[in-house]
Amino acid sequence: MDRFEAAHMAGFEAVEVLFPYDVNARDIQSRLRIYGQKLVLLNAPPPNYTGGERGFAARVGGEARFQHDMRRAFRYADALEASVVHVMSGDGHGEASFETLVSNLKWAARNAPKGLTLTIEPLNATDFPNYYLNDYALAAKVLDAVKRPNLRLQYDSYHAQMIHGDALEIWRRYGLRAAHIQIADAPGRVAPGRGDINFRPLLKEIAQSGYEGWISAEYKPQAAQTEKELDWVKKLRRMYDAAT
């Protein structure tokens, strides 16, 4: 809960909370209001902390649990006025997982609160070895099968680079499907500018694409204190502003 103040002091206008479900939504909303921030995104379904996976939308036979837990995620998103919920596929493989994921996402899109956007995000196999949604082409195939306007792509520069070796090219191919962007450098999910990704042309493409959503930082700070490693923020903002 202290991180809301820390984000405010660091100059961030909005935050993500991957899994807020252990804290009362009213307490979170109070912190958001105190520090004038917006909660942009949360992840779903809520994880099972007794050893279960972080997502299971593609798990065959888990449909009833998916619907039950997504209802809880929708209640949190509604209470916190979140604009995006990332629906995690979890582990899976083959056609059965594809059909299960599509079916679950259709249900979620039909039952999502009005104004809420759902996203799916490919995660790389190095960090998530058995994760079903591990390719941007597969994500596009899922989106085409679901065909719901409130289901969109979540683009992450780190995963795009790790999966396909070229974060810029993946944005060029799939960026128009994106409703939310996360940035980090690769390898290592380090801060932007500390890895192999050239963010100048990537930010230029994003800025000139008409994208209107948030660009969020999701990386692992290398410094003992996050505040000591935020020099990238001004640099990237200058790049982005120069391209608009």
C-alpha positions in Angstrom: 0.0 0.0 0.0 3.0 2.3 0.5 3.8 2.1 -3.2 0.9 4.4 -4.2 2.6 7.3 -2.4 6.0 6.3 -3.8 4.6 6.3 -7.3 3.1 9.7 -6.7 6.3 11.1 -5.4 8.2 9.8 -8.4 5.8 11.6 -10.7 3.7 8.8 -12.1 0.1 9.7 -13.0 -1.3 6.2 -12.9 -0.4 2.7 -11.7 -0.9 -1.0 -12.3 -1.5 -3.6 -9.6 -1.1 -7.0 -10.9 -3.0 -8.8 -8.2 -4.9 -6.5 -5.8 -7.1 -9.1 -4.4 -5.5 -9.5 -0.9 -6.4 -5.9 0.0 -9.9 -4.5 0.4 -10.9 -2.5 -2.8 -12.1 0.4 -0.7 -8.7 0.8 1.0 -7.0 0.8 -2.5 -9.5 3.3 -3.8 -8.8 5.5 -0.8 -5.0 5.5 -1.6 -5.7 6.3 -5.2 -7.8 9.3 -4.3 -5.3 10.6 -1.7 -2.5 10.6 -4.3 -4.6 11.6 -7.3 -3.8 8.5 -9.3 -5.7 6.2 -11.6 -5.5 2.4 -11.5 -5.0 1.5 -15.1 -4.7 -2.3 -15.1 -5.0 -5.4 -13.0 -4.5 -9.1 -13.9 -7.1 -11.9 -13.8 -8.1 -14.4 -12.8 -7.0 -13.9 -9.2 -4.1 -16.3 -8.5 -4.3 -19.3 -6.2 -1.6 -18.7 -3.6 -1.7 -22.3 -2.4 0.5 -23.4 -5.3 -1.8 -22.9 -8.3 -1.0 -21.2 -11.5 -1.3 -17.4 -12.0 -3.8 -17.8 -14.8 -5.9 -20.6 -16.2 -8.1 -19.3 -19.0 -6.7 -21.9 -21.4 -6.9 -24.8 -19.0 -9.3 -27.5 -20.2 -11.9 -28.3 -17.6 -11.4 -25.1 -15.6 -14.3 -23.1 -17.1 -16.4 -23.0 -13.9 -13.6 -21.8 -11.8 -12.6 -19.3 -14.5 -16.1 -17.8 -14.5 -16.3 -17.7 -10.7 -12.9 -16.0 -10.3 -13.5 -13.6 -13.2 -16.6 -12.3 -11.5 -14.4 -11.4 -8.5 -11.9 -9.7 -10.9 -14.8 -7.7 -12.4 -16.0 -6.5 -9.0 -12.5 -5.3 -8.2 -12.1 -3.6 -11.6 -15.5 -1.9 -11.2 -14.8 -0.7 -7.6 -11.3 0.6 -8.6 -12.4 2.1 -11.9 -9.8 0.2 -13.7 -9.9 0.6 -17.5 -8.1 -2.7 -18.4 -8.1 -6.2 -17.1 -5.4 -8.5 -18.5 -6.8 -12.1 -18.7 -3.9 -14.6 -18.3 -4.1 -17.8 -20.3 -2.0 -19.9 -17.9 -0.4 -23.1 -19.0 -1.8 -25.3 -21.9 -1.1 -26.7 -25.3 -2.8 -27.8 -28.5 -6.2 -27.3 -30.0 -8.2 -28.1 -26.8 -6.5 -25.2 -25.0 -7.1 -22.9 -27.9 -10.8 -23.7 -27.9 -11.0 -23.4 -24.1 -9.3 -20.0 -24.2 -11.6 -18.7 -26.9 -14.7 -19.9 -25.1 -13.6 -18.4 -21.8 -12.7 -15.1 -23.4 -16.1 -14.9 -25.2 -17.8 -15.4 -21.9 -15.6 -12.8 -20.2 -16.2 -10.3 -23.0 -19.9 -10.7 -22.7 -20.0 -10.4 -18.9 -17.4 -7.6 -18.4 -18.6 -4.3 -16.9 -19.5 -1.7 -19.4 -16.4 0.4 -20.5 -13.9 -2.2 -19.3 -11.4 -3.5 -21.9 -10.0 -7.0 -21.6 -6.5 -7.8 -23.0 -4.4 -10.9 -23.7 -0.6 -10.7 -23.7 1.9 -13.2 -25.1 4.5 -14.2 -22.5 7.9 -15.6 -23.5 8.8 -19.2 -23.0 12.0 -18.5 -21.3 10.3 -16.9 -18.3 7.0 -18.8 -18.6 8.0 -22.3 -20.0 4.5 -23.8 -20.3 2.4 -20.6 -20.8 -0.1 -21.2 -23.6 -0.2 -17.8 -25.1 3.4 -17.5 -26.1 3.4 -15.9 -29.6 1.9 -12.8 -31.1 0.6 -14.6 -34.1 -1.3 -16.9 -31.8 -2.7 -13.9 -29.9 -4.0 -12.5 -33.2 -5.6 -15.8 -34.0 -7.3 -15.8 -30.6 -8.6 -12.3 -31.1 -9.9 -13.1 -34.5 -11.7 -16.2 -33.1 -13.3 -14.3 -30.2 -14.3 -11.2 -32.3 -15.4 -9.0 -29.4 -14.6 -5.2 -29.5 -13.8 -5.2 -25.8 -11.0 -7.8 -26.1 -7.7 -6.4 -27.4 -4.0 -7.1 -27.4 -1.6 -6.1 -24.6 1.8 -5.3 -26.2 4.9 -5.7 -24.1 8.2 -4.7 -25.6 10.2 -7.1 -23.4 8.1 -10.2 -24.3 8.0 -9.1 -28.0 11.8 -8.9 -28.1 12.2 -12.2 -26.2 9.7 -14.1 -28.3 10.4 -12.7 -31.8 13.8 -10.9 -31.5 12.4 -7.6 -32.8 10.0 -5.5 -30.6 9.7 -2.9 -33.3 8.6 -5.3 -36.0 6.1 -6.9 -33.7 4.6 -3.5 -33.0 4.4 -2.8 -36.7 2.5 -6.0 -37.3 0.2 -6.1 -34.3 0.2 -2.6 -32.7 -3.1 -1.5 -34.1 -4.7 -4.3 -32.1 -3.3 -3.0 -28.8 -5.3 -1.4 -26.0 -2.4 -1.3 -23.5 1.4 -1.1 -23.7 4.0 -2.2 -21.2 7.7 -1.4 -21.7 10.9 -3.0 -20.4 14.2 -3.8 -22.0 15.6 -7.2 -22.9 17.2 -9.4 -21.8 16.5 -9.4 -18.1 13.4 -7.2 -18.1 15.5 -4.3 -17.1 14.7 -0.6 -17.3 14.3 0.9 -20.8 17.6 1.9 -22.2 19.6 -0.8 -20.3 19.2 -3.6 -22.8 19.1 -4.4 -26.5 15.8 -2.7 -27.6 16.2 0.6 -29.5 13.3 2.6 -28.0 13.7 5.7 -30.2 12.2 4.1 -33.4 9.7 2.1 -31.3 8.3 5.1 -29.5 8.2 7.0 -32.8 6.1 4.2 -34.4 3.8 4.1 -31.3 3.4 7.9 -31.3 2.6 8.1 -35.0 0.2 5.1 -34.9 -2.7 6.9 -33.3 -2.4 4.8 -30.1 -4.3 6.5 -27.3 -3.8 4.2 -24.3 -1.3 4.2 -21.5 2.3 3.3 -21.8 3.3 1.5 -18.6 6.7 0.5 -17.2 6.9 -3.1 -16.1 10.5 -4.0 -15.3 12.8 -5.2 -12.6 14.8 -2.4 -11.1 18.5 -3.1 -10.6 19.1 -0.4 -8.1 18.4 -0.9 -4.4 15.8 1.9 -4.6 13.5 2.2 -7.6 13.7 6.0 -7.4 17.4 5.9 -8.2 16.8 4.3 -11.5 14.1 6.5 -13.0 16.4 8.6 -15.3 14.9 6.7 -18.3 11.5 8.4 -17.8 12.5 11.8 -19.0 14.6 10.4 -21.8 11.8 8.3 -23.2 9.2 11.1 -22.8 11.5 13.4 -24.9 11.7 10.7 -27.6 7.9 10.3 -27.6 7.2 14.0 -27.6 9.6 14.6 -30.4 7.8 12.0 -32.6 4.2 13.3 -32.0 
